């Protein structure tokens, strides 16, 4: 196989070109900002927004809570209301939720396993 050699002497030398001069960059004037950050003004603005914000009246917007109808006897509702007032709980839902949590905490291991299976099935059903 023939070995090629690189011979620098046979190359034509490039003519030296004059380097182009860069164009001058014009001076840019700095503009003043329209408004500057003032932490005190921002704090007052946030505080005033919090004071003027009112709680919405009525049912919450859809998507945050899911409601279902549950039919209860009058005697059961009276018991729930009595518990709610005696324990100082704000809503019937919180009263029922607290009572259910107490029942769940008192379950045996077999009952808890069955509860978890049923709960999982109902969640998948929805």
MDTraj code that builds the backbone (N, CA, C; nanometers):
import mdtraj as md
import numpy as np

residues = "UNK UNK UNK UNK UNK UNK UNK UNK UNK UNK UNK UNK UNK UNK UNK UNK UNK UNK UNK UNK UNK UNK UNK UNK UNK UNK UNK UNK UNK UNK UNK UNK UNK UNK UNK UNK UNK UNK UNK UNK UNK UNK UNK UNK UNK UNK UNK UNK UNK UNK UNK UNK UNK UNK UNK UNK UNK UNK UNK UNK UNK UNK UNK UNK UNK UNK UNK UNK UNK UNK UNK UNK UNK UNK UNK UNK UNK UNK UNK UNK UNK UNK UNK UNK UNK UNK UNK UNK UNK UNK UNK UNK UNK UNK UNK UNK UNK UNK UNK UNK UNK UNK UNK UNK UNK UNK UNK UNK UNK UNK UNK UNK UNK UNK UNK UNK UNK UNK UNK UNK UNK UNK UNK UNK UNK UNK".split()
xyz = np.array([
    [0.0824, -0.1154, 0.0000],
    [0.0000, 0.0000, 0.0000],
    [0.0891, 0.1248, 0.0000],
    [0.0485, 0.2201, -0.0779],
    [0.1291, 0.3396, -0.0935],
    [0.1002, 0.4342, 0.0213],
    [0.2062, 0.4872, 0.0757],
    [0.1895, 0.5793, 0.1860],
    [0.2001, 0.7205, 0.1298],
    [0.0967, 0.7972, 0.1540],
    [0.0957, 0.9346, 0.1066],
    [0.1621, 1.0250, 0.2083],
    [0.2393, 1.1170, 0.1544],
    [0.3068, 1.2127, 0.2413],
    [0.2447, 1.3493, 0.2219],
    [0.2393, 1.4221, 0.3288],
    [0.1861, 1.5576, 0.3249],
    [0.3040, 1.6523, 0.3103],
    [0.3103, 1.7205, 0.1979],
    [0.4212, 1.8105, 0.1699],
    [0.3733, 1.9541, 0.1825],
    [0.4249, 2.0246, 0.2798],
    [0.3818, 2.1608, 0.3051],
    [0.4355, 2.2574, 0.2001],
    [0.5452, 2.2232, 0.1374],
    [0.6087, 2.3152, 0.0442],
    [0.5297, 2.3356, -0.0835],
    [0.4498, 2.2402, -0.1246],
    [0.3790, 2.2527, -0.2512],
    [0.2507, 2.3333, -0.2390],
    [0.2100, 2.3610, -0.1171],
    [0.0864, 2.4352, -0.0955],
    [0.1066, 2.5811, -0.1331],
    [0.0043, 2.6395, -0.1934],
    [0.0114, 2.7817, -0.2246],
    [-0.0190, 2.8586, -0.0982],
    [0.0555, 2.9605, -0.0766],
    [0.0322, 3.0421, 0.0408],
    [-0.0802, 3.1395, 0.0107],
    [-0.1697, 3.1487, 0.1048],
    [-0.2824, 3.2412, 0.0878],
    [-0.2324, 3.3826, 0.1042],
    [-0.2883, 3.4683, 0.0245],
    [-0.2489, 3.6066, 0.0332],
    [-0.3065, 3.6649, 0.1609],
    [-0.2274, 3.7401, 0.2254],
    [-0.2719, 3.8008, 0.3496],
    [-0.3717, 3.9103, 0.3183],
    [-0.4939, 3.8923, 0.3691],
    [-0.5984, 3.9922, 0.3483],
    [-0.5935, 4.0901, 0.4639],
    [-0.6371, 4.2082, 0.4344],
    [-0.6455, 4.3083, 0.5405],
    [-0.7644, 4.2727, 0.6288],
    [-0.7422, 4.2734, 0.7579],
    [-0.8502, 4.2387, 0.8501],
    [-0.9545, 4.3487, 0.8483],
    [-1.0832, 4.3113, 0.8410],
    [-1.1873, 4.4156, 0.8407],
    [-1.1975, 4.4793, 0.9789],
    [-1.2166, 4.6069, 0.9801],
    [-1.2296, 4.6784, 1.1064],
    [-1.3738, 4.6652, 1.1551],
    [-1.3919, 4.6419, 1.2820],
    [-1.5293, 4.6298, 1.3322],
    [-1.5983, 4.7662, 1.3306],
    [-1.7291, 4.7622, 1.3057],
    [-1.8048, 4.8866, 1.3041],
    [-1.8148, 4.9405, 1.4463],
    [-1.8121, 5.0684, 1.4614],
    [-1.8246, 5.1240, 1.5969],
    [-1.9654, 5.1003, 1.6516],
    [-1.9730, 5.0732, 1.7789],
    [-2.1017, 5.0480, 1.8438],
    [-2.1509, 5.1796, 1.9020],
    [-2.2731, 5.2191, 1.8637],
    [-2.3222, 5.3476, 1.9165],
    [-2.3579, 5.3343, 2.0649],
    [-2.3471, 5.4436, 2.1348],
    [-2.3753, 5.4449, 2.2777],
    [-2.5260, 5.4369, 2.2973],
    [-2.5682, 5.3486, 2.3870],
    [-2.7110, 5.3368, 2.4169],
    [-2.7390, 5.4075, 2.5479],
    [-2.8407, 5.4878, 2.5455],
    [-2.8787, 5.5611, 2.6653],
    [-2.9607, 5.4680, 2.7555],
    [-2.9287, 5.4689, 2.8821],
    [-3.0040, 5.3879, 2.9774],
    [-3.1331, 5.4599, 3.0111],
    [-3.2417, 5.3833, 3.0078],
    [-3.3702, 5.4432, 3.0421],
    [-3.4023, 5.4130, 3.1882],
    [-3.4734, 5.5036, 3.2492],
    [-3.5115, 5.4836, 3.3883],
    [-3.6316, 5.3894, 3.3929],
    [-3.6384, 5.3044, 3.4961],
    [-3.7532, 5.2133, 3.5061],
    [-3.8819, 5.2915, 3.5340],
    [-3.9938, 5.2370, 3.4856],
    [-4.1209, 5.3048, 3.5069],
    [-4.1588, 5.3026, 3.6550],
    [-4.1339, 5.1901, 3.7206],
    [-4.1586, 5.1843, 3.8644],
    [-4.0514, 5.0981, 3.9293],
    [-4.0222, 5.1263, 4.0524],
    [-3.9209, 5.0507, 4.1236],
    [-3.9873, 4.9682, 4.2326],
    [-3.9182, 4.8658, 4.2787],
    [-3.9712, 4.7772, 4.3822],
    [-3.9647, 4.8474, 4.5173],
    [-4.0809, 4.8570, 4.5807],
    [-4.0886, 4.9168, 4.7127],
    [-4.1503, 4.8134, 4.8065],
    [-4.0707, 4.7532, 4.8962],
    [-4.1244, 4.6466, 4.9807],
    [-4.2377, 4.6928, 5.0717],
    [-4.2336, 4.8148, 5.1186],
    [-4.3406, 4.8638, 5.2060],
    [-4.4726, 4.8756, 5.1309],
    [-4.4666, 4.9250, 5.0078],
    [-4.5886, 4.9391, 4.9285],
    [-4.6477, 4.8022, 4.8968],
    [-4.5622, 4.7060, 4.8652],
    [-4.6100, 4.5710, 4.8346],
    [-4.6741, 4.5090, 4.9588],
    [-4.6127, 4.5281, 5.0755],
    [-4.6676, 4.4739, 5.2000],
    [-4.8048, 4.5326, 5.2282],
    [-4.8191, 4.6640, 5.2109],
    [-4.9489, 4.7280, 5.2335],
    [-5.0532, 4.6778, 5.1338],
    [-5.0109, 4.6567, 5.0110],
    [-5.1023, 4.6091, 4.9078],
    [-5.1530, 4.4690, 4.9415],
    [-5.0630, 4.3801, 4.9835],
    [-5.1012, 4.2429, 5.0185],
    [-5.1936, 4.2424, 5.1398],
    [-5.1611, 4.3229, 5.2409],
    [-5.2446, 4.3288, 5.3607],
    [-5.3834, 4.3815, 5.3293],
    [-5.3926, 4.4820, 5.2441],
    [-5.5241, 4.5364, 5.2102],
    [-5.6055, 4.4351, 5.1300],
    [-5.5398, 4.3586, 5.0426],
    [-5.6109, 4.2548, 4.9678],
    [-5.6649, 4.1478, 5.0606],
    [-5.5870, 4.1114, 5.1632],
    [-5.6326, 4.0097, 5.2574],
    [-5.7498, 4.0596, 5.3403],
    [-5.7511, 4.1878, 5.3751],
    [-5.8595, 4.2415, 5.4562],
    [-5.9885, 4.2544, 5.3765],
    [-5.9782, 4.2872, 5.2504],
    [-6.0978, 4.3074, 5.1693],
    [-6.1535, 4.1769, 5.1126],
    [-6.0778, 4.0704, 5.1216],
    [-6.1213, 3.9438, 5.0661],
    [-6.2289, 3.8845, 5.1564],
    [-6.3444, 3.8530, 5.1004],
    [-6.4530, 3.7957, 5.1785],
    [-6.4664, 3.6482, 5.1446],
    [-6.5118, 3.5732, 5.2422],
    [-6.5370, 3.4316, 5.2176],
    [-6.6586, 3.4166, 5.1282],
    [-6.6521, 3.3281, 5.0307],
    [-6.7676, 3.3080, 4.9445],
    [-6.8823, 3.2441, 5.0231],
    [-7.0015, 3.2838, 4.9906],
    [-7.1197, 3.2323, 5.0576],
    [-7.1759, 3.1176, 4.9756],
    [-7.2282, 3.0171, 5.0445],
    [-7.2930, 2.9068, 4.9748],
    [-7.2015, 2.7874, 4.9595],
    [-7.2390, 2.7012, 4.8676],
    [-7.1629, 2.5786, 4.8456],
    [-7.0291, 2.6101, 4.7801],
    [-6.9298, 2.5269, 4.8080],
    [-6.8000, 2.5508, 4.7447],
    [-6.8064, 2.5224, 4.5946],
    [-6.7084, 2.5750, 4.5245],
    [-6.7025, 2.5527, 4.3803],
    [-6.6857, 2.4048, 4.3515],
    [-6.7364, 2.3638, 4.2378],
    [-6.7287, 2.2226, 4.2031],
    [-6.5842, 2.1811, 4.1846],
    [-6.5576, 2.0573, 4.2163],
    [-6.4234, 2.0036, 4.2001],
    [-6.3471, 1.9943, 4.3296],
    [-6.3789, 2.0796, 4.4266],
    [-6.3059, 2.0742, 4.5519],
    [-6.3650, 1.9695, 4.6458],
    [-6.4986, 1.9616, 4.6505],
    [-6.5627, 1.8650, 4.7382],
    [-6.6667, 1.7889, 4.6592],
    [-6.6878, 1.6680, 4.7014],
    [-6.7874, 1.5853, 4.6360],
    [-6.8947, 1.5505, 4.7381],
    [-7.0199, 1.5804, 4.7047],
    [-7.1296, 1.5546, 4.7955],
    [-7.2147, 1.4408, 4.7439],
    [-7.2686, 1.3608, 4.8357],
    [-7.3661, 1.2577, 4.8031],
    [-7.4789, 1.2696, 4.9028],
    [-7.5944, 1.2251, 4.8644],
    [-7.7098, 1.2306, 4.9534],
    [-7.7102, 1.1088, 5.0431],
    [-7.7276, 1.1333, 5.1723],
    [-7.7380, 1.0249, 5.2701],
    [-7.8679, 1.0451, 5.3443],
    [-7.9505, 0.9408, 5.3510],
    [-8.0774, 0.9513, 5.4220],
    [-8.0578, 0.9030, 5.5639],
    [-8.0920, 0.9883, 5.6586],
    [-8.0765, 0.9560, 5.8001],
    [-8.2102, 0.9732, 5.8709],
    [-8.2286, 0.8938, 5.9752],
    [-8.3467, 0.9104, 6.0585],
    [-8.3348, 1.0404, 6.1367],
    [-8.4483, 1.0948, 6.1744],
    [-8.4493, 1.2191, 6.2503],
    [-8.3755, 1.2022, 6.3819],
    [-8.3921, 1.0869, 6.4457],
    [-8.3253, 1.0638, 6.5735],
    [-8.1731, 1.0636, 6.5573],
    [-8.1246, 1.0099, 6.4450],
    [-7.9803, 1.0081, 6.4191],
    [-7.9286, 1.1501, 6.3971],
    [-8.0029, 1.2310, 6.3237],
    [-7.9631, 1.3695, 6.2986],
    [-7.9594, 1.4470, 6.4295],
    [-8.0570, 1.4224, 6.5177],
    [-8.0586, 1.4898, 6.6475],
    [-7.9358, 1.4517, 6.7299],
    [-7.8973, 1.3242, 6.7245],
    [-7.7773, 1.2792, 6.7970],
    [-7.6523, 1.3467, 6.7404],
    [-7.6456, 1.3560, 6.6090],
    [-7.5297, 1.4206, 6.5450],
    [-7.5226, 1.5671, 6.5854],
    [-7.6358, 1.6355, 6.5839],
    [-7.6381, 1.7769, 6.6229],
    [-7.5991, 1.7953, 6.7686],
    [-7.6455, 1.7025, 6.8568],
    [-7.6100, 1.7123, 6.9985],
    [-7.4600, 1.6928, 7.0183],
    [-7.4016, 1.5941, 6.9472],
    [-7.2565, 1.5726, 6.9544],
    [-7.1814, 1.6943, 6.9025],
    [-7.2307, 1.7487, 6.7922],
    [-7.1656, 1.8646, 6.7301],
    [-7.1602, 1.9815, 6.8282],
    [-7.2703, 2.0083, 6.8969],
    [-7.2750, 2.1198, 6.9911],
    [-7.1970, 2.0898, 7.1186],
    [-7.2032, 1.9641, 7.1651],
    [-7.1346, 1.9286, 7.2897],
    [-6.9830, 1.9325, 7.2722],
    [-6.9343, 1.8862, 7.1575],
    [-6.7895, 1.8803, 7.1349],
    [-6.7349, 2.0086, 7.0719],
    [-6.8219, 2.0999, 7.0341],
    [-6.7763, 2.2261, 6.9751],
    [-6.7228, 2.2099, 6.8340],
    [-6.7771, 2.1149, 6.7617],
    [-6.7339, 2.0911, 6.6239],
    [-6.8183, 2.1804, 6.5332],
    [-6.7576, 2.2324, 6.4264],
    [-6.8246, 2.3345, 6.3458],
    [-6.9293, 2.2787, 6.2498],
    [-6.9055, 2.1609, 6.1919],
    [-6.9986, 2.1103, 6.0909],
    [-7.0402, 1.9679, 6.1224],
    [-7.1546, 1.9287, 6.0661],
    [-7.2000, 1.7905, 6.0814],
    [-7.1024, 1.6953, 6.0140],
    [-7.0478, 1.7379, 5.9025],
    [-6.9533, 1.6537, 5.8301],
    [-6.8308, 1.6232, 5.9162],
    [-6.7808, 1.7241, 5.9853],
    [-6.6647, 1.7037, 6.0730],
    [-6.7009, 1.6131, 6.1902],
    [-6.8234, 1.6258, 6.2407],
    [-6.8680, 1.5402, 6.3507],
    [-6.8704, 1.3945, 6.3071],
    [-6.9318, 1.3689, 6.1932],
    [-6.9405, 1.2318, 6.1416],
    [-6.8016, 1.1794, 6.1098],
    [-6.7164, 1.2626, 6.0510],
    [-6.5804, 1.2215, 6.0163],
    [-6.5016, 1.1833, 6.1406],
    [-6.5163, 1.2612, 6.2468],
    [-6.4457, 1.2309, 6.3716],
    [-6.4969, 1.1010, 6.4329],
    [-6.6282, 1.0797, 6.4278],
    [-6.6853, 0.9557, 6.4816],
    [-6.6372, 0.8352, 6.4016],
    [-6.6319, 0.8486, 6.2696],
    [-6.5849, 0.7388, 6.1846],
    [-6.4378, 0.7091, 6.2121],
    [-6.3562, 0.8122, 6.2308],
    [-6.2147, 0.7914, 6.2624],
    [-6.1979, 0.7134, 6.3924],
    [-6.2814, 0.7439, 6.4914],
    [-6.2737, 0.6715, 6.6188],
    [-6.3110, 0.5249, 6.6009],
    [-6.4113, 0.4978, 6.5180],
    [-6.4510, 0.3586, 6.4919],
    [-6.3393, 0.2863, 6.4180],
    [-6.2790, 0.3515, 6.3190],
    [-6.1711, 0.2887, 6.2409],
    [-6.0526, 0.2564, 6.3309],
    [-6.0202, 0.3449, 6.4244],
    [-5.9075, 0.3208, 6.5143],
    [-5.9331, 0.2046, 6.6102],
    [-6.0590, 0.1700, 6.6341],
    [-6.0897, 0.0613, 6.7272],
    [-6.1108, -0.0725, 6.6563],
    [-6.0872, -0.0797, 6.5246],
    [-6.1069, -0.2050, 6.4493],
    [-5.9969, -0.3057, 6.4789],
    [-6.0334, -0.4336, 6.4707],
    [-5.9325, -0.5393, 6.4806],
    [-5.8619, -0.5484, 6.3456],
    [-5.7572, -0.6297, 6.3396],
    [-5.6804, -0.6381, 6.2150],
    [-5.7642, -0.6965, 6.1012],
    [-5.8465, -0.7979, 6.1299],
    [-5.9314, -0.8565, 6.0251],
    [-6.0359, -0.7556, 5.9774],
    [-6.0967, -0.6845, 6.0728],
    [-6.1970, -0.5847, 6.0360],
    [-6.1339, -0.4708, 5.9562],
    [-6.0118, -0.4323, 5.9940],
    [-5.9430, -0.3246, 5.9220],
    [-5.9093, -0.3678, 5.7792],
    [-5.8667, -0.4924, 5.7613],
    [-5.8360, -0.5443, 5.6277],
    [-5.9620, -0.5426, 5.5416],
    [-6.0729, -0.5874, 5.5981],
    [-6.1994, -0.5872, 5.5239],
    [-6.2412, -0.4431, 5.4910],
    [-6.2258, -0.3537, 5.5871],
    [-6.2593, -0.2115, 5.5643],
    [-6.1773, -0.1545, 5.4494],
    [-6.0465, -0.1802, 5.4487],
    [-5.9593, -0.1282, 5.3426],
    [-5.9975, -0.1834, 5.2062],
    [-6.0350, -0.3129, 5.2017],
    [-6.0768, -0.3719, 5.0747],
    [-6.2053, -0.3065, 5.0234],
    [-6.3037, -0.2892, 5.1122],
    [-6.4292, -0.2255, 5.0718],
    [-6.4056, -0.0810, 5.0283],
    [-6.3241, -0.0098, 5.1026],
    [-6.2961, 0.1298, 5.0700],
    [-6.2293, 0.1411, 4.9332],
    [-6.1345, 0.0531, 4.9069],
    [-6.0660, 0.0525, 4.7774],
    [-6.1641, 0.0234, 4.6640],
    [-6.2555, -0.0719, 4.6888],
    [-6.3539, -0.1056, 4.5856],
    [-6.4453, 0.0132, 4.5569],
    [-6.4932, 0.0824, 4.6617],
    [-6.5822, 0.1963, 4.6423],
    [-6.5094, 0.3110, 4.5709],
    [-6.3804, 0.3321, 4.5992],
    [-6.3061, 0.4380, 4.5317],
    [-6.2898, 0.4073, 4.3845],
    [-6.2639, 0.2789, 4.3533],
    [-6.2488, 0.2410, 4.2118],
    [-6.3820, 0.2518, 4.1382],
    [-6.4909, 0.2271, 4.2112],
    [-6.6245, 0.2324, 4.1509],
    [-6.6567, 0.3745, 4.1063],
    [-6.6126, 0.4738, 4.1822],
    [-6.6383, 0.6132, 4.1455],
    [-6.5495, 0.6496, 4.0304],
])
top = md.Topology()
chain = top.add_chain()
for i, resn in enumerate(residues, 1):
    res = top.add_residue(resn, chain, resSeq=i)
    for name in ("N", "CA", "C"):
        top.add_atom(name, md.element.get_by_symbol(name[0]), res)
traj = md.Trajectory(xyz[None], top)
